[in-house]
Structures are given as structure tokens and as C-alpha cells.
Amino acid sequence: MFKKEKQDTEHLSAESLYGTAKDLLLRDKWAEALEQLKALEARYPYGRFAKQAQLDTAFAHYKNGDDGLAIAASDRFIGLNPAHPAVDYAYYIKGLASFNEVPGFRGLMTGRNNLAKRDPKSITDALAAFKTVVQRFPNSPYKRDAQKRINYLESARAQHEISIARFYFDRGAYVAAVNRSKIVLALYTNLPEAEDALGILFLSYQNMQLTDLAEDTQRVLSLNYPQSAYLKTNANAKLKLGLLGRLFK
């Protein structure tokens, strides 16, 4: 049966093969579409249909849940066609696939997982791809969605740093907590996690009895977040118990 189907496509043109693949894509038949696209590239490795097949292969792998293969296909297209008019789409698909590869992402979406506690490598990869879309292709139709995902992922990465800072603080490693908090303040000043960074910084300096630094940090915290729970007298105890606001949701 398989041999007969293969023979039936042997004399099809590139346009006919691509038309069949496109129809399968429109019907969400990802695996079948991938077979057609593979045949198209093998028989007609040059020309516009081959390039479109490369792009559609990345998309079909992504939709089929094969995120690693989608990333590889995107990288292949980018490497072979760096100046192609649709290369922004390849970066976008790569970002989406990397985004899905963030450990715990699906659990996060259902409220069962905390992305901030996971390995940030895939976050970094997704950010790089989405930032390429935004920065290199200002007129890309994918720019708006890419920017939304950048905002979300940067917040997740900031939360990751805060979770580490809290880990160190809870164990009395105040110098390490200070260093992690400073990373957040250097990279994510405009994100809500900056309040957590200032709060942990303030409490760490207090516990280290660095009075001047603690007062300076408290002043900045009060100016920017006058209602911050970190300014309460029992903030230190709450932080150690893991009860303080947004940090532990």
C-alpha cells in the first residue's frame, strides 16, 4: 500500500506536491503534511516551493508537538536563507517552539507549575528569537505577539532570579541574596519584580548590619513602592516563612 502511494506521487510537479501538502496543513494533518513536504524537498531541492516547504516543515513540526524538530527546521531555514523575505517567520516559529520547550510551561498555564523555579535556558532561547523578530523586522506581522511573549518571558526570568535570591536569604547567605537581587535591578528595573529585589536587598543589608546600605535601599524602596510589604516591621519574618506577597504565589 505504501509503495503504491509512493509511486502515485513520483511524477507530480513541485506545485502539485506543495498543493497537496498545503491542503493537509489546512486540515491539521501535520504528520501527513510533513511526509509531502519531505518528498517535495527531496525531489525539488531548489526554487520557491522548496523554500516554502522548509518554512512549512518548521510550522508543521511545531503544530505536531515536535518542538525540538521545529527549532532545528527553523535554524536550517535561517542558515540557508538569511535574507529571505519570510525569515522573520522562521525566527518567530523558533521562538514559539522554544517557548513551548520551557520546562513546566503547560503546567504553568494550568496553574500547576511555577516557571520561575525551572531551568531558564529555554527562556533565553525563546527570548533571543522573539527579540530578533522585534528588533530586526519592525514591520513584521509577528512583531506584536513576539513583544508580548518577550514581556512574559522577561518577567519569568526575573522571577527565577528572585526565587534564587529568596533561597539564599532563607539560608542566611545574604551576600548571595544581595548579588541576585542586584541582577534583577540591573536587568529588569521596569518589571514588578524590582520591588522584590529591593525588598530582599534591604532585608539582607539589615541582617548583615550594613546600616547605611540598608537605609539607602529602604529610601529607594519607599520612594518607588510606598505601600510595599517589605517596609513593614515584620517583613523579615514573613520573608523567611515564605508568606510575603507576590514572591511566593
Secondary structure, DSSP 8 states (H G I E B T S, - for coil): -HHHHHHHTTT--HHHHHHHHHHHHHTT-HHHHHHHHHHHHHH--SSHHHHHHHHHHHHHHHHTT-HHHHHHHHHHHHHH-TT-TTHHHHHHHHHHHHHHHSTTHHHHHTTS--GGGS--HHHHHHHHHHHHHHHH-TT-TTHHHHHHHHHHHHHHHHHHHHHHHHHHHHTT-HHHHHHHHHHHHHH-TTSTHHHHHHHHHHHHHHHTT-HHHHHHHHHHHHHH-TT-GGGSTTHHHHHHHT-SGGGG-
